């Protein structure tokens, strides 16, 4: 049980970190008119949201 709890919390923290870095990259891409950085930010945000949902679902099972 403790292992599942730790991996779930760590997974959510990683997902939240990815989401935050993605948001920063997206904003930086728009501010600097840098399309590849903005696209990377979009991908990181979606990946972060997926990770948070995946680890939350894993905790419920």
Secondary structure, 3 states (H helix, E strand, C coil): CHHHHHHHHHHHHHHHHHHHHHHHHHHHHHHCCCHHHHHHHHHHHHHHHHHHHHHHHHHHC
